[in-house]
Amino acid sequence: MNEKNRLLRGTCPERGRRTRNDIRVVLFLACLLFVVVFMAISTIVKMPNDSEIGVIFAAEKKQDPNEIKVLPPDHNHPAFSERIEERAKMVRQQIQQRDVKDPNVLAAMRVVPRHAFVRAGEQRAAYADWPLPIGHSQTISQPYIVAFMTEALKLDPNDKVLEIGTGSGYQAAVCAEIAKEVYTIEIVEPLAKSAAEKLKELGYHNVFVRAGDGFFGWPKKAPFDTIIGTAAAGRIPQPLIDQLKPGGRMILPVEGRLGFQYLVLITKDQKGYLHKQNVMPVRFVPMTGEVEKTP
């Protein structure tokens, strides 16, 4: 009997150790599961700057733009019938006299209500021959520069355009008057949101706005017939070159070693070779984000 009791006393501690080990394993697995779930949720909701902001009405219904028919601008907003004579004068004196001749570009510049993209305090100068501040150390470009860059793209009604640097949304609206679709990226999230709201309000159903770093382009929507950049970089981002179609055209400001900026027109031939041309000295706000890193 004493031997039996001794054996029982010897087995109880071992059983207890196994139980405690089992509990530790269960707790460890539970913690591991929590971490995996947390990381999955974080991946889904991370970086609002990489999220697409709906500009067309269908986007509000969580539909994929590829699954819907993209409509052209509707021009129903009252702004289109305001300050028409000022726009006509702007085109006549600032743009045509500087040899911008593409009739589609001239028509777009006459139609798009620039004053709708300008802050209240700058309304008197909305059609003046210079850039204007829009907040966050950014500007809306001079009308002539907008027209010149748009003409350089040689837009076609079937083109898909990528814009780097949405800003106020004005350049995107001008392109959207000619091209089929415009995809535009803005690194300053408040500007991306305000531009998306303004473009939607004005009826630009064929413009899609995204908050994010334009250096990487928009791979899911590539390739693009044309690419336009509205912020100066020290180098041309390789992802943009990769996302340009053979036969496509890209124009963007590039800053040299001495700080001088030039608009650079890049064409990609059918074999994928690039041809670059400096077309005009300019002064743009700097491009920020990945492009600032040393390659």
JOKAVEN-V817222 format. One record per pair of residues at least 12 apart in sequence whose C-alpha atoms are under 6 Angstrom apart, sorted by the first residue. I is the first residue (numbers start at 0). GAP is how many residues later the second one is. Records with the same first field share a line. If there is no record, write none. Layout:
I=GAP / GAP
//
This chain:
48=162 / 163
49=161 / 162
51=158
52=156 / 157
54=141 / 145 / 153
55=144 / 149
69=136
70=134 / 135
71=134
72=130 / 131 / 132
73=129
76=125
79=33
86=23
87=22
94=49
107=66 / 69
116=51
128=13
129=12
152=96
155=23
156=21 / 22 / 23
157=21 / 22
158=20 / 21 / 66
159=21 / 22 / 64 / 65
160=21 / 63 / 65 / 66
161=20 / 21 / 22 / 65
162=21 / 64 / 65 / 66
163=20 / 21 / 50 / 65
164=20 / 21 / 65
165=18 / 19 / 20
167=27
168=26
180=25
181=25
182=24 / 25
183=25
184=24 / 25 / 26 / 29
185=25 / 26
186=24 / 25 / 26
188=22
191=19
195=13
214=22
215=23
216=23
221=21
222=20 / 21 / 22
223=20 / 21
224=20 / 23
225=22 / 23 / 24
226=23
227=22 / 23 / 24
228=23
230=53 / 54 / 55 / 56
231=21 / 22 / 52 / 54 / 55
232=21 / 22 / 54
233=20 / 21
245=22 / 23 / 24 / 26
246=21 / 22 / 23
247=19 / 20
248=17 / 18
249=15 / 16
250=13 / 14
251=12
260=20 / 21
261=18 / 19 / 20
262=15 / 16 / 17
263=13 / 14 / 15
264=12
//
